[in-house]
Amino acid sequence: MRKNLHSNIVKSIFGIALLAFLSSCNSDPLGTTEPPVDTNNPIEYSPGSADFSNYVAIGNSLTAGFVDGALYNLGQQKSIPALLAGQLRAAGGQAVFNQPSVNSDYGCSNPGSGCTLGKYKLDADIPGPSPTINGDPITAYAGDKSSLHNFGVPGIQVGQLLTPDTGTPGTAAFSPYYARFASSPGTSTILGDVISTDPSFFSLWIGNNDVLGYATSGATNEAIFTDPAAFRARFEIVVGQLMGQTDAEGIVVDIPPILYAPYFQAVPYNPVVFDPESDADMGLVSLLNANFSGFNAALAGLQGIGQLTAADVEERKIQYTAGANPVLIQDLNLEDLSSKFDVLATFGAITAEQRAALQPYVQARPIKQGEIITLPAGGVIGTLADPNNPTSVLGVALPLPAQFALAAADIQRIEQRRGELNAIIADVAGDYSSRIAFYNTNDPNGTFADLFGIDGSAPGIEFGGQFLNADFTPFGLFSTDGIHPNPRGAAIVANEMLDLIESSFSATLPRVNVLSLPTVALCTGQGAASDCASRVAGL
């Protein structure tokens, strides 16, 4: 296998959008301001029937300000609740919105490995996302815990709002991000800490990780795929306690269409490209097809004895051609052919050596268009599973492990579960409709449908006369982790929430100036964050 196969694949994934940005940096493509405000007729802002004097935010990473794969200063400062609070201030909101600052410019993108790496950046050398070095440890919050307003905790599921284990090291529910600011680590709960602040208004955005973690695992970790009955019981407790133990009003947000985020869309299904004009590439195609002829023959043999259907064989058959080819994946939804290959060996149709060579492919097939390769696979496809074996190219000669892909059956299950949990969120919020406004991120005519092209339009949205993409390039609204919005994306969501608050509580509120906020960091090489170009604001 050629040594630069991985490099070519990665460039095919990320290169076009990034190079388009680099070639137009001096053209001021996004502008710096939104339409001017008429200062001769200033708007009188009003809270309407709401009381914003003590606004608190409850949720997970989207609430905490987690961006670029880490929790760090800029993400917290431009978090959705911080932006929201800044606008509520004009209508009686608190003068200061206190967040549990991590006091770090780098953050930590690998908590389980000592925080040696920090936030991700957009690396022009790849091009694509890569972590900075010199990540900072997750340390205890040194401020006044009793005066906090942002209770977002990255990575948590709905049940972790309710248990002291979220702040207890050594438990399955433990989160170092909550333990660092818990009022009494090991005893207090996130929801209890929220209620103790006696909020007048709240935002609750929880439930994403009850589906998302399963999706990012390639549908391999059933333990973090929350059962709807369990979710309902926990969500009802959360909302019931907020309603019963405070007089607060607020907004509740459901789970957006997560599989349209760049984490699940940036890597195409067919990035294995062979140039028909290259003799070396065509030689590789011939070699690969010769190597897989035995596997394809074994499939045909199983069909011949009635052990596989023609459709089964067609789905699993591996054959490369000039041009773009699909990634070879492990699909755990497929029948494991181990015992059937054993039958071929038992009856002498294949040798013991041939049988051993078939083992990596017992649940392998080329991925299909419409199925998903996850963002981390961009750094794996084309690499060697065995550094000493130049033919062990992952995703090409060997199947990409299951955690890097979502088959059609996985996608269907994830979307079904997301729909079930969203129905619960809407139902419970509806029980308190006099005090809770429900933000449906799945409205077919809403901003998320427009951004992701679900409404039939091209992905991306028009804002302030500019077109913003559903990606993590400097033209986009996502951060480099492919899941969380960058500050501009956070501002879009904050403005959506402000729209809802206005319509639900008869308020009049200002909006966040989206285009004045920064987008992703563009950097070169693997150095520390200081090696990055400044974050781009108003490119």
KETOR-736477 format. One record per residue (C-alpha): x, y, z; residue in one letter. Coordinates in steps of 0.1 Angstrom, whole numbers, padded with zeros to 4 digits, always signed. Example, Ala and Ser with C-alpha at 12.3 -4.5 7.8 and 13.67 -1.06 7.14 Angstrom:
+0123-0045+0078A+0137-0011+0071S
***
This chain:
+0000+0000+0000M+0013+0035-0008R+0025+0055+0022K+0005+0086+0014N-0029+0069+0012L-0040+0083+0046H-0029+0118+0037S-0048+0118+0004N-0080+0106+0022I-0078+0132+0049V-0072+0160+0023K-0102+0148+0004S-0123+0151+0035I-0113+0186+0047F-0092+0202+0021G-0117+0218-0003I-0135+0239+0022A-0104+0250+0041L-0085+0259+0009L-0114+0280-0002A-0112+0299+0030F-0074+0304+0028L-0077+0317-0007S-0102+0344+0003S-0090+0356+0037C-0083+0391+0024N-0117+0395+0007S-0137+0401+0039D-0163+0375+0029P-0184+0375+0060L-0184+0412+0070G-0181+0425+0105T-0215+0439+0114T-0252+0433+0112E-0277+0458+0099P-0274+0491+0119P-0298+0499+0148V-0319+0531+0144D-0304+0551+0173T-0330+0578+0169N-0358+0554+0179N-0343+0532+0206P-0363+0501+0216I-0377+0499+0251E-0368+0464+0263Y-0392+0447+0287S-0393+0414+0306P-0431+0411+0299G-0445+0386+0324S-0411+0370+0331A-0386+0378+0358D-0350+0376+0346F-0334+0389+0378S-0319+0355+0387N-0315+0335+0354Y-0298+0300+0357V-0289+0275+0331A-0291+0238+0335I-0277+0212+0310G-0247+0195+0296N-0218+0206+0273S-0240+0228+0252L-0249+0248+0283T-0214+0247+0298A-0197+0263+0268G-0178+0232+0258F-0163+0238+0223V-0134+0225+0202D-0134+0193+0223G-0127+0210+0256A-0140+0234+0282L-0119+0265+0281Y-0121+0303+0286N-0134+0314+0253L-0161+0288+0251G-0174+0296+0285Q-0173+0333+0279Q-0193+0329+0247K-0215+0300+0260S-0252+0300+0249I-0264+0309+0284P-0238+0337+0288A-0249+0352+0255L-0285+0348+0265L-0279+0364+0299A-0262+0394+0282G-0295+0401+0264Q-0318+0394+0293L-0298+0420+0312R-0315+0447+0292A-0349+0436+0306A-0341+0432+0343G-0316+0404+0341G-0288+0401+0366Q-0258+0424+0362A-0233+0395+0363V-0239+0360+0350F-0215+0338+0370N-0200+0307+0355Q-0176+0282+0371P-0146+0294+0351S-0119+0269+0343V-0093+0297+0340N-0076+0280+0310S-0069+0290+0275D-0063+0254+0264Y-0088+0232+0283G-0085+0195+0284C-0095+0172+0255S-0083+0140+0270N-0094+0139+0307P-0088+0101+0310G-0052+0105+0299S-0039+0132+0321G-0050+0163+0301C-0019+0163+0280T-0039+0177+0251L-0060+0208+0249G-0087+0221+0227K-0089+0212+0190Y-0078+0237+0163K-0083+0238+0126L-0048+0227+0114D-0039+0240+0079A-0011+0214+0077D-0036+0184+0077I-0059+0202+0068P-0084+0194+0095G-0090+0193+0133P-0061+0184+0156S-0056+0190+0194P-0032+0215+0208T-0006+0203+0233I-0002+0215+0269N-0038+0208+0280G-0046+0220+0315D-0058+0197+0343P-0094+0200+0355I-0090+0218+0388T-0114+0229+0415A-0134+0261+0410Y-0119+0288+0432A-0148+0312+0431G-0180+0315+0452D-0200+0283+0444K-0231+0298+0460S-0233+0326+0435S-0232+0305+0403L-0257+0308+0375H-0244+0283+0349N-0248+0247+0360F-0239+0231+0326G-0218+0200+0330V-0202+0184+0299P-0211+0149+0291G-0239+0143+0316I-0272+0125+0310Q-0305+0135+0325V-0302+0112+0355G-0269+0128+0365Q-0287+0159+0375L-0303+0140+0403L-0276+0119+0419T-0247+0128+0443P-0226+0102+0424D-0221+0129+0397T-0197+0145+0422G-0183+0113+0437T-0150+0100+0423P-0150+0063+0416G-0187+0061+0407T-0201+0054+0372A-0219+0087+0372A-0189+0108+0383F-0180+0140+0364S-0149+0159+0372P-0167+0189+0357Y-0194+0189+0383Y-0171+0179+0412A-0150+0210+0406R-0179+0233+0415F-0203+0211+0434A-0215+0228+0466S-0207+0196+0485S-0189+0170+0463P-0202+0135+0470G-0234+0148+0487T-0249+0176+0466S-0266+0172+0433T-0266+0194+0403I-0304+0200+0405L-0302+0206+0443G-0275+0232+0437D-0297+0249+0411V-0327+0250+0433I-0307+0264+0462S-0301+0296+0441T-0339+0303+0441D-0339+0310+0403P-0365+0333+0388S-0359+0321+0353F-0342+0290+0338F-0331+0273+0307S-0331+0235+0307L-0314+0217+0278W-0307+0181+0287I-0311+0147+0270G-0286+0150+0241N-0261+0127+0258N-0288+0101+0264D-0286+0095+0227V-0254+0112+0215L-0229+0090+0234G-0244+0059+0218Y-0241+0075+0184A-0205+0087+0188T-0196+0051+0200S-0207+0038+0166G-0238+0023+0183A-0215-0001+0203T-0222+0011+0238N-0257+0001+0248E-0251+0011+0284A-0253+0048+0276I-0284+0046+0253F-0311+0056+0278T-0343+0036+0278D-0374+0058+0272P-0391+0047+0304A-0361+0055+0325A-0357+0088+0307F-0393+0098+0314R-0390+0090+0351A-0359+0111+0355R-0370+0140+0333F-0403+0142+0352E-0384+0144+0385I-0361+0172+0372V-0389+0193+0358V-0413+0185+0387G-0387+0196+0413Q-0380+0229+0394L-0417+0236+0392M-0425+0225+0428G-0395+0239+0447Q-0391+0272+0429T-0414+0299+0414D-0393+0301+0383A-0405+0302+0347E-0382+0291+0319G-0376+0273+0286I-0370+0236+0279V-0351+0225+0248V-0353+0191+0231D-0327+0170+0214I-0317+0185+0180P-0311+0164+0148P-0276+0154+0160I-0267+0131+0131L-0266+0161+0108Y-0238+0177+0128A-0204+0177+0111P-0191+0149+0134Y-0214+0126+0114F-0212+0144+0081Q-0177+0156+0075A-0162+0123+0064V-0177+0110+0031P-0187+0074+0027Y-0163+0070-0003N-0130+0087+0005P-0108+0059-0009V-0098+0073-0042V-0077+0057-0069F-0066+0079-0099D-0074+0061-0132P-0044+0080-0148E-0020+0066-0122S-0003+0033-0129D+0005+0030-0092A-0031+0035-0082D-0043+0010-0108M-0017-0015-0096G-0032-0011-0061L-0067-0017-0074V-0055-0049-0091S-0037-0061-0059L-0066-0054-0037L-0091-0072-0059N-0067-0102-0062A-0064-0103-0024N-0102-0102-0020F-0109-0128-0047S-0107-0156-0021G-0132-0138+0002F-0156-0132-0026N-0153-0168-0037A-0160-0180-0001A-0192-0159-0001L-0202-0175-0035A-0195-0209-0020G-0219-0202+0009L-0245-0190-0015Q-0240-0222-0035G-0249-0244-0004I-0278-0222+0006G-0261-0205+0035Q-0263-0170+0020L-0287-0153-0003T-0276-0135-0035A-0285-0102-0017A-0262-0112+0012D-0233-0118-0012V-0239-0086-0031E-0239-0066+0002E-0207-0081+0015R-0187-0085-0018K-0155-0063-0019I-0142-0050-0052Q-0123-0018-0059Y-0125+0004-0090T-0109+0036-0103A-0123+0067-0087G-0140+0070-0053A-0146+0038-0033N-0166+0033-0001P-0149+0025+0031V-0148-0011+0043L-0165-0013+0077I-0173-0038+0104Q-0211-0039+0107D-0222-0056+0139L-0257-0058+0126N-0246-0084+0101L-0247-0121+0108E-0213-0133+0120D-0201-0158+0093L-0175-0175+0115S-0194-0208+0119S-0203-0208+0082K-0167-0203+0071F-0159-0231+0096D-0182-0254+0076V-0163-0246+0044L-0131-0255+0061A-0145-0287+0076T-0156-0300+0042F-0123-0290+0026G-0136-0262+0004A-0110-0239+0019I-0077-0246+0038T-0070-0238+0074A-0049-0209+0063E-0076-0196+0041Q-0101-0199+0069R-0079-0179+0092A-0075-0152+0066A-0113-0148+0064L-0117-0141+0101Q-0114-0103+0100P-0142-0102+0074Y-0169-0122+0092V-0190-0090+0097Q-0174-0068+0070A-0189-0050+0040R-0184-0018+0021P-0204+0011+0036I-0234+0024+0016K-0242+0059+0006Q-0264+0074+0033G-0246+0056+0061E-0222+0074+0083I-0185+0075+0089I-0177+0095+0121T-0152+0124+0123L-0125+0105+0143P-0124+0080+0114A-0107+0108+0093G-0075+0101+0113G-0078+0063+0111V-0089+0055+0075I-0058+0046+0055G-0035+0040+0085T-0020+0006+0093L-0036-0017+0119A-0002-0034+0122D+0028-0011+0117P+0048-0041+0106N+0023-0051+0079N+0021-0027+0050P-0011-0043+0037T-0031-0038+0069S-0047-0006+0057V-0078+0002+0078L-0109+0009+0059G-0094-0004+0027V-0077-0038+0032A-0091-0043+0067L-0126-0032+0079P-0128+0000+0099L-0138-0010+0135P-0175-0006+0143A-0170+0024+0166Q-0162+0046+0136F-0193+0040+0115A-0231+0040+0117L-0249+0015+0095A-0285+0021+0083A-0299+0000+0111A-0279+0020+0137D-0291+0053+0122I-0327+0041+0123Q-0325+0031+0159R-0308+0063+0170I-0334+0084+0153E-0362+0063+0167Q-0349+0067+0203R-0343+0104+0198R-0379+0108+0186G-0391+0089+0217E-0371+0110+0241L-0382+0143+0224N-0418+0133+0227A-0412+0128+0264I-0395+0162+0267I-0424+0179+0249A-0450+0161+0269D-0435+0169+0303V-0428+0205+0293A-0464+0207+0281G-0477+0197+0316D-0464+0231+0328Y-0472+0252+0298S-0482+0282+0319S-0446+0285+0332R-0425+0267+0306I-0419+0276+0269A-0408+0246+0248F-0381+0251+0221Y-0387+0225+0194N-0353+0222+0176T-0370+0197+0153N-0395+0221+0138D-0395+0213+0101P-0397+0250+0094N-0371+0260+0120G-0335+0271+0120T-0320+0236+0126F-0340+0222+0096A-0327+0252+0075D-0291+0249+0088L-0289+0211+0081F-0308+0212+0048G-0335+0190+0063I-0362+0213+0048D-0349+0205+0013G-0327+0235+0010S-0289+0235+0008A-0272+0231+0042P-0263+0264+0058G-0282+0296+0067I-0284+0332+0056E-0277+0356+0084F-0271+0394+0082G-0267+0390+0045G-0240+0364+0048Q-0242+0326+0042F-0230+0305+0072L-0222+0268+0067N-0231+0237+0088A-0195+0228+0093D-0163+0237+0113F-0145+0257+0087T-0141+0295+0093P-0172+0300+0073F-0192+0277+0096G-0212+0276+0128L-0196+0246+0144F-0165+0242+0165S-0137+0218+0155T-0151+0189+0175D-0179+0187+0149G-0207+0186+0176I-0207+0218+0196H-0214+0252+0180P-0186+0278+0178N-0194+0313+0193P-0213+0323+0161R-0234+0291+0163G-0240+0297+0200A-0253+0332+0192A-0277+0318+0166I-0291+0294+0192V-0292+0321+0219A-0312+0344+0195N-0336+0315+0188E-0342+0312+0225M-0347+0350+0228L-0374+0347+0200D-0391+0320+0221L-0389+0340+0253I-0404+0371+0236E-0433+0352+0221S-0440+0331+0253S-0437+0358+0280F-0446+0390+0260S-0410+0403+0265A-0391+0427+0243T-0354+0418+0241L-0323+0427+0221P-0304+0401+0200R-0268+0389+0200V-0247+0404+0172N-0238+0371+0155V-0212+0382+0129L-0192+0402+0155S-0183+0369+0173L-0153+0347+0165P-0154+0315+0145T-0128+0287+0146V-0090+0291+0152A-0069+0285+0122L-0034+0271+0131C-0004+0254+0116T+0014+0224+0131G+0011+0206+0164Q+0023+0234+0188G+0005+0249+0217A-0025+0272+0214A-0001+0302+0212S+0009+0290+0178D-0026+0295+0165C-0036+0325+0145A-0060+0346+0164S-0096+0335+0163R-0113+0350+0133V-0139+0377+0141A-0156+0393+0112G-0133+0377+0086L
***
